[in-house]
Amino acid sequence: MPNELYRNEKERAVHQDLIHTISLESGMPEGKVEALYESEFEKLKASAKVMEYLPVLIRRRVRETLKSEGHLDAHV
């Protein structure tokens, strides 16, 4: 079953790069970060008018979640 979250491979690659970066910053497994990221993506995608801003908004939300769980330093 194909992942219909992403419109194409280019979009998927952009998001996967951010997932990887957040994983490295937080020390969290990429799978956990990916689950958080894709959950936020699904929430925001439904009402997004400009898809190009989503990676920035999603990254911020995932990082805030990880900070609140103690997985990221406040300065990162």
N, C-alpha and C positions, 0 to 999 in steps of 0.2 A: 504494500500500500504506500503510494508516494506521499511525502509530506507536503500538504497543500498550504502550509503556513507561509511559505516563501513563493513569490511570483516566478522566480527563475533562479538559475544557478549563481548568477552575479549577485543578486540580493542575498541569497543564502550564504555566499562566501563573505560578504561584508559582516553579516551578523555572526558567523562562526569565528571570524577574526576577533570581534569584540568579546565573544564568550571566552575565547582562549586567553585574551589579555586580562579579563576580569579574574579568571581562574588563577593566572600567574600572580596577580596583585594580591589576591585574597588567600592563596594557598589552599583553596577549596578544590575538590575534584571537578573536572570539567563537566561531568555528567550532572552534578548538583547545580552548577552555575547555569548550564544549558536549560535545565528544567525551570529554574527561576526566570531566566531570560525569556524563554518561550511562553511561559505563563503571562508575563507582562506584555509580551508582544501580542498575544491573542487579545488581551484586554484592550490595548490601545489601538490595534489595527482596525477594529470594528468601527471606531468613530474618527479615525485619522483622515484629515483632508489633504495633508501633505506628507506622503510616505517617507520622504527623504529625511525628515526630522526624527522619525521613530528610533533609529539607532541611538541617538543622543539621549532621548528621553528614557528609553528602556535601560540604557547603561546606567544612567543616574539612579533610577528606581532600584535596580538590582544592587548597585553599590550601597545605597542607603539601607536596603534590607540586610546585606551582609555586615555593614557597620553596626546595625542595631543588634545583630547576633554576635558581635565581637570578632568577626573574621577579617575586618579591615581596620587599619589605623585611621584616625580622623584626618590625618594630613595626606593620605593617599588618594 
